[in-house]
């Protein structure tokens, strides 16, 4: 449906509570890994249903904060 002059002035734009949570924003990075390690990460991703980035984040948090089972 095309936007016309009949739409409300409140149509579109930023709304309270919408969008991604920004408490702990993510930053894209480039990372080079050995193929064997990437295959292990992908296997975990397939098994858990997580994205690769979520698997890597969880594993890094566990390594950085080892006393926490989930790393955070």
N, C-alpha and C positions, 0 to 999 in steps of 0.2 A: 504494500500500500504506500503510495507516494505521500510525502509530507505536504500538507496544504495549509492555508491560512486559518483553517478551522481547528487546528490542533491547539491544545492548551499551551500556555507559556511554560508550564512545568514539564513539558515533554522532553525527555533526554536529560543529559547532564549528570553530575555527581549527586548521589543520594546517600544519606546516612545509612551505614550498615551494609552498603553494597560493595562488591569487589573483593579483592584478595586481602587477607589479614596481613597487616604490616607490622605486627609486633616484632617479628624476627625476619626482616626482609631477606630474600635470596639474591645472590649475585651470580650471573653466569661467568664461568671460567673455562679455559681450555686446559685439558689434562691429557697427558700421554701416559698410557699404562702398558705393561706387557700383555700380549694377547691372552696368555694363560690366566692372568688375573681378571681381565675383562670377561672372559668366558665364565669364570667362577661368579662374578658379580651378576652376569646375565642369568645364570642358573638360579641364583638366589632370587633375583627379580621375578623370574618365571614361577618359582615355587611360592613366593609370598604375594605376588600380584602388585608389588611396589614398582615404582619407576626406578631406573638405575640410580638417578640422583638421590632418591630416598634411601636406597640401600647403602650407597657410599656415605651419605650423611650419618646414617645410623651407625655404621661401622667405625667411622671417624670419631663420633661422639663416644662410643664404647671404648675406643683406644685412648682418647684424651681424658675421659672421666670413667676409669675402669671400675670404680666402686658402685656405679649405677648400672643395673642390668640392662636398661634400655639406653643408657648413655645420656640421659637428660631428664 
